[in-house]
C-alpha cells in the first residue's frame, strides 16, 4: 500500500492542513491500495491563493507559449502511458486494454487538440470601430468524477490553461491516484507554479469548499445531476460562471431499414463499456415493433461476451463497478426494474458466479420496457440496457425525448440522410449517426438536466473566456 502526503500547490507538493486521509480501494479485490490526504477548506484556500497569484502572469503569456506548455505536458503523459493505464485499472477497475485506449489515448488526443487551438485561436478581433478581446475567466475550480478520471481532468485543464486561466482540480475521492500522476506530469513539464493545483478529498468537504470559494471565477463540474444542482446554486449566489456536464439516459434509435446486427451489437458494447459507468451511454434501445424480438435476441447474444472478470486478464471486457455503494445502487435498480414488470432477458441482481470478492455485477438487459418505467427514466450508471418498442418514427421521437436528460444518443438507418433527419428531431447535445467515431473537436454537453455549457474543441475553449470590447 502506498501512502501519499500533501497537496500539489504553487508548483510543489506541500503538507496538507490535517492528517486526515481517505483510502483508495481496488474494486476488483476490495483491497486498500493507497491513502491520500483528505483536503479541507484550508487546503482549498491555499490552492486557490496559489492559482490567484499565478493568474496575472499566465493570462499575459502569449498563446503560443501556452500551446508549448500543453505540448510539453502531452510529452510527459505519453512517457507514462503504461503507468497511467495501470493506475486507472487499479483504482477504477477498468480492463487494462480499455484503460490504455479510452482512458489514456483519448485524453492525449484532447490535449493535442488544445495545444493546437491555443496557438491558432483568434483571441482578438476587429468589429467595426471596436476591438473585441477574449480574456481568461479567472481561477477555475474543476471538480471531476471517477468514471473517466484522466479524460475528465484533461477536458477541463487543457482548455482552461489554453485560455490563460489558472486551475484548482478536486478529483473524485475514488480515483485520486490518476490525478496525482497528472500533477507529477505538470511539474515535469515545467508549468509555472500555481497555474495547476491539486487538492484531494471528499466532495462534501473539499469539493464544496472549492465550489463556494469567493476567489474562484468559474466552476466546472462533471458528475451527477443532483450534485450539479447544488454546484449551480452555490455559483448563483456570487453570479460566477458555471459549466455542468451531468447525467444522461441516452436513446439508441434503430430505424427499420438499419443493419440490426451491427446496430444492436454496437449498442450493447456502448452500454457495457466501462462497466456501464458512462454518462453518455445509449442505455435506452428503441426498436421498431416489426424487428423487436430479433433485436432482443441479438442483444442477449452480444451480452454473452461481457462476462465480468479480472481487469488484468487480457480476455476480460468488463471489470467491476467502482465501489460497493455503486454496486448496491445498480443491483437495487435492477430489482426495481423486475418489480415494475420489465422482462429480464439476461443478467439480474444476483452476484456473478466465481467472483467472491470485488464489486462485480451481472451485465443486464431488460425487454418490454415502457417509457415511464424507472429503468427507462433513471440514470443507473451500470451495465443495464432497456430495450423499448416503438410503432412509427413519430412514436420513436416521443419516446426518445421523454426524459429529463439530453446528453447523447444514436440513430441507425440504411440511409444516412434518413438518420440525420431523425437526429435533428432529438433533444440532446450529441447524436452518433450509424456508429460514427468519437470526434475530440466536436462540442460535447447536454440539454435539459444533462448540463450547461460544452466541453471539447473550440466550443469548449470558449467556456473559459470572457469578452471585452474596446470602443475606438
N, C-alpha and C positions, 0 to 999 in steps of 0.2 A: 504494500500500500504506500502511496505517495502522499506526503503532507506538503501542501503549498501554503506559503505565508505571504501576506502582503497584497497590495493593490498596485496596478500599474498607473501611476500618475506623474505628470510633469517629466516624462521620459525615463522613469526608473521604477523599480519595484520598491515600494515603501511599506512600512508596517501598517497593518490595519488598526483601526481605532480600538478594537476589543479583541479578546482571544476567542470569541465565539466562532464556530465553524459549522459547515454543512458537509455531509457525507455525499460522495459520488458513488453510485451503485451500478454495477454491471447488470443490466436487466436480463442477460442470458443465464446467469447463475446466482444472482442476488448477493454477490459478494461486494463489500465496500472496497473500492479500488483506490480511493483518494479522499482527502479532505481539503476544503478550500475555505478561505475566510468568509464569514457571513457579514457582509458590509452593513453599516449603519448610516444614519443621516450624516454623521461626521465624516465618513469616508466619501460620501457623495459630495459634501461641501468642499472637501479638498480637491476632488477630481474636477468639479465644476470651476473652482477657482483657478486651477491649472489651465483648463480649457479657455477660460475667460482671459487669462493673462496672455496666452498664446494667440488669441484671435486676431488682434490688430496686425501682427506681423504676417500671419498666414494669409489673411484676407488680402494683404497688399502684394503677396507673392504672385509673380506673373503666372498666367495659366499654363505656360509651357513648363515652368518649374514644378507646378503641382502635378502635371502629367508625368514628368520624370519621376517624381516621388511615387506615384501609383505604379509606374513601371518597375521601379526598384522593389516595391512591395510585392508585386507579382513574381519577380525573380526569387524572392525569399520563400514565397509559398510553394513555388514549383520545386525548390530544393528540398521541400519537406512533405511532398505529396504522400509518401508512404506513411509517415508519422501522423499526418492529419487523418488519413483513412483509418488507420489502426485505432486512433484515439476516438473517432466518431463511432466506430464499431463497438469499442469497449464501453462507452458511456451511453450510447443510444440503442445499440443492438442491431443496427443496420447490417445486412450481409456485406462482407468485405468488398465484393465486386461492386456492389451498389455504392458503397462509401467512396471508392476510387472514382467512379464515374459521376453520378448525380451529385454527391455531396462535396466533391473536391474539384473535379474538372469544370462543372458548371459555374461555380463562383469564380474560377480563374477566367473563364470567358467573360463574365460580367465585369471583373476588374479590368481586363484588357479593354473592354468597350469604353469604360470611363476614362482610362488613360488617353484614349484617342479623342473622346469628346472634350476633355479638359483642354486639349491642345487646339481643337478646331471650333469649339462653340463660340458664337458671337456674343460676348459679354457686354457689348456696346453697339448701339445702332443710332442712326440719324433719322428722325421722323419730322419732316418739315423744318421748323426753326428750333427743334428740340433734340438734345442728345439724351437717349434713354440708356440708363445703366442697369445692369443686372448684378446685384451685390449679394454677398452671403447673408443668410438669415440670422446667423449668430452661432451661439453654442447650441449644439444638438444633443438632446438626450435620446439615446436609442435603446429601446427595450426589446429584446429579441427572444424568440421561442426556441424550443428544444428540437423540433421535428426536422429542421434542416439547419443545424446550428451555424455552419460556416457560411452557407449561401445567404441566410437571412442577415448575418452581420455584414458581409461584403456588400449586399444590396443596399445597405444604409451608409456604411463607412465610405465606400468608393464615391458615390455622388456627393456626399457631404464634403469630403476633402476636395473633390474636383471643383466644387462651388466656392471653396475658400472658407468653409465653416470649420470649426473645431468640434470634437465629439467626445461624449462620455457614453460608453457602452455598458449596459447591465444585461448580461446574458441570463438565460434560464438557469435555475439552480440545478436542473437535472444534467445539463451539458456544459459546465464551466471550463472543462479542460481544453476543449477546442478553442474557446475564447482566449485562454491563456497562451496557447500556441500562436494565435493571431497576434497577440501583443508582443510576443517574442520576435515575430517576423517584422512588426512595425519598428521595434528597436534596432534590429539588424539592418533594416532598410535605411536607417538614418533619418527618419522623420523628425522634425523639430520637437523638442519637449513640449508637452501639453496639447499637441494637435490631436493625438489619440490618447484616451484614458479608459481604464477598465476598472469597474467595481463589481465584484461578485457578491451574491447574497440572494435572499428570497424576495419575491416580488412585493409582498406585503410591507416590507421594510425598505430595502434599498430601491426597489422599483418605484414605490410610492414617493420616496424622498426625491428621486430624480424627476418624476412626473410633476411634482409640485414645486420644484426649486425655482425661485424667482429670477435667477440669472440664466435660466435655460430659455433660449429664444424659440425653440421648436422641439416637440416631442414626436418621435417616430416609433410607433408601436406595432408589433405583429403578434397576434395571439387571439384569444377567444373574444367573441363579441361582447360578452358580459364585462370582461376587464376593459375592453376598448371603450365602452360607455363611461366607465369610471375615469379613464385617462382623458377622454374628451371633456368630461365635467370639470376635472382639475384645470385643464387648459383654458376652459371658458372663463374661469374666474380671473385670469390675468390677460385674456384675449391674446394668447400666444398661438402660433401655428401648430397644427397637429396633423399627422399623417397616420392613418389607421389601415392596416391590412388584416382583416378579421376572418370570420368563419365562412363556410361555404357548404352548399348542398347541390352540387352542380349536376345538370342533366346531360345525359348522353343519348341523343335522339337518333335512332336508326330508322331512316325512311325506307319504305317498302322496296325500292329499287337497289338498295345498298348491298354490297357483298357482306352478308350477315356473318359469315365465318370470321372474316378479318375484323369487322366492327365489334363483334361480341368478344372475341379473344383479346383484342386491344383494350376494350373497355374493362375486362376483368383484370388485365395487367395494370391498368391505370389505377384501379381501386385498391389492389392488393400490394402495389409497390410501397416500400417503406412501412409495411405492416398496416397500410391504410391511414397512416398518420400524415396526410397531405391535405391542406386546406382546399386545394383546387380539384381534388379527386372527383371523378364523374360517378358519384355514388347512387344516382338515380338513372337506370337504363330504361328508356322509353321505346317500346317496340310495337309496331302495328299488329292488331289482333290476328291478321292472316298469317303471321310468321312468329307468333308469340311463343308457342311451345317449342318450336325449333330453336329459338334464341335461348330459352331456358336450358334446354339440353346442351347446347354449345357452351353456355356459361358454366354449368356443372362440370363438363368435361375439362374446360380450361382451368377450373379451380383446383383440379387434382394435382397440378404442377406446383402448387403453393403450400405444400405441407410444411408447417413450421419446424425449424431446426436450428442447430448451432450456427450462428452467423459467421464463424470462422471456417465452416465447411464449404468448399467451393460449389457444392451441389445445392446449397440452401438458397432459396429465393425469397423466403420470408423468415425474419427473425422475430424476437419478442416485441411486445409493446414496451414503452419506455419506463413504466413504473407499475407498482402494484395498484395504485389508485386508478391509473388509466385502464389496466386490465379489468378491475372491478366495474368500472363505468361501462366499458364495452360489453361485458357479459350481461350487465343489467339491461342495456339497450336491446340486446338480442332476446332476452327473456320477455321484454315488453312487446317486441315485435310478434313473438309467438302468441302472447296473451291477446293481442289485438286481432289475431286471425290471419296474419300473413303466412303463406305456405313456406315452411322451411325446406329447401331442396338440397342443401348441403351445409355442413358446419353445425353450429349450435353453441350454447353457453357452457358446455362441459369442457374441462381441461383436456388438451390434446394428449393422446396416449404416448407413453415413453418419454415424457418430459417432466420429471418430478420437481425440477427447480426451474426458475425463470418465469418471466411474465408473459407467457405464451397464450394465445387464443386460437381458436379454430377459424380459418377463413370461412365466412358465412355468406350464403346467398338466400334471399327471400324472393319468392314469386307471389303473384296475386296481391301485390301491394297497391293500395288505393291512395289517392293524393293526400288525404288528411291523416293517414296513419303516422304514428310517432317516427317510425323508421324512414318515412318519406319526407319528414319535415326537419328532424333534428340532425345536427352535425354530430355523428357518432365518433369520428376520428379513430377508426379502427377498420379492419378488413371486412366490412359488411356492405354488401351490394343489394339494392332493392330494384327488382325488375317490375315494370309497370306496363300496362296495356293501354294503347290509345286507339280511337276509332278512325280519325282522319287528321289532316295536318292542323286544322284549327284546334281540335281537341289536344293534339300534342303541344301546341304553343301554350294553351291554357295550363296544361299540366306542368310544363317546363317552367313557366313563370309563376306558378303557385308556390312561392317560397319567400320567406323574409330575406333570403340571401340572393346574391347575384355576383358571384366571383368568377366562375369559369363555366365551361360547357363544351359540348362536341356535337357535331352533326355529320351524318354519313349518308351519302347518296351516290348512285352510279353517275350522276351528272353534277359536276361541281357547281354550275350556276344554280341548280335547284337547292343544293346545300347552302350556298351563300344567301340565297333569297330567304330561306328559312332562318338562318342565323341572324339576319337583320331584324327579325321579329323577337329575338330573345333579349330579356332584360338582364344582361350580365356583362361583365367587363372584358371578357375574353372568350372566344369560341374557336376551337380547333376544327378545321374542315378536313374530313377524311383522314384523320390521324396525322395532320401536319406536325412537323418538328418544332420544338421549342425555339423561340427567337429571342435572344437576350437583349435585342434592341427595341423590341415592341413593348409598349406600356402594359404593366400588369397591375391590376387593382380591381376593386369591387364597386358594384351598385348596391343600393339599399343598405341592409345591415352587414354587408360584407366589407364596408370600409369607406374611407375618404382618402383621395389622393392616388398617386400612381408611383410604382417603382419600375426601374429599368429604363435604359435608353435616355433619349433627350427629355422625355416627359418626366422621368424620374429625377433628372438633374434639376429641372425647373422647380421641383418641390422645395429645394434648398436655397433658392434665390428669391430675392425681393427686388422690386422695381423702383428706380429713382429717375425722375425726369428733370433734366436741366434745360430751362427755357432760355434760349439765346436770342 
